[in-house]
């Protein structure tokens, strides 16, 4: 993958030669961040300063030292071979639902790979990166998360919105698109998405819905490498407690043919494939059997008089499926202002909230009701909603 030296640190020395690797160390320069947390596992991702063979050790969250016994090690592997590189993604499975675990990252820097039978490594080191993770619990009585959207590379705003939620016992953090203004440089995307809130994302799972701005820029093809989802796509389902979630991606907001996309957009085909997946996904017991159903899409599926192409498309194509599936609420962003569209107003049998770009949305739900509270950057309450789901 492309360079991956975070903008938060100084650029390092270039490779000494085509065959010799001048390792830049095992320091974690971005992350770790938690992805694709389920009831029996999690994925942890991070970026190291130099090429490393890295792995994750896990332990119960019981206060005992990691060194009290030999802990399970999990490596990232590709087609039977352990991965060496700078962007690391390790999946840990076989865990118990609703259970807290500790993890830590260990690594050996790669010094020389000129001989394919005798790689030379540096000293094995425990990095400074560690955290805790609680697996999801489909049987839990409630679900709680915070959502932000449309940050557009503004770290001051990002911190102001997320700081009040850091120690509030969230099940996860939802990033609902346009966290960056463009993906012109993948290092910047990583830093602006995870680097500025690393003290939160090492312990709080992050679920992501792609915005239209993440699809812009020369490195937009690499954005998916920073995320892990159950489907490998930006659309997927998951569940926590009584709530089943379907995460959707409406792509770019204008027609594929507009000159601004430089002839590269093929979102109509992408959305068509997503639509076929969606028809089956809503039947999956993980979603279909959930007492509460929530749709997540950066671009909302209500169509107003001034709505653009993909929003009109989502209204026409997403809504019938979501209506039939019994969705209770859609959460969106995109408009940079608070918009509430009640059920029945735009072909939607469910209410839609488009969150403001300078607001944090706090969500909580039981099997019988959804509560939504929306706070501005000074953490003052701006809007509140209650939706019965019985």
Beta strands, then each sheet from edge to edge (+ up, - down):
strand 1: 28-35
strand 2: 42-60
strand 3: 72-75
strand 4: 77-78
strand 5: 81-82
strand 6: 84-92
strand 7: 100-112
strand 8: 120-134
strand 9: 143-148
strand 10: 172-175
strand 11: 206-208
strand 12: 236-240
strand 13: 243-248
strand 14: 292-297
strand 15: 329-332
strand 16: 339-341
strand 17: 351-354
strand 18: 359-365
strand 19: 369-376
strand 20: 381-388
sheet 1: 1+ 2- 3+
sheet 2: 1+ 2- 6+
sheet 3: 1+ 2- 7+ 8-
sheet 4: 4+ 5-
sheet 5: 11+ 10+ 9+ 18- 19+ 20-
sheet 6: 12+ 13- 14- 15- 17- 16+
end
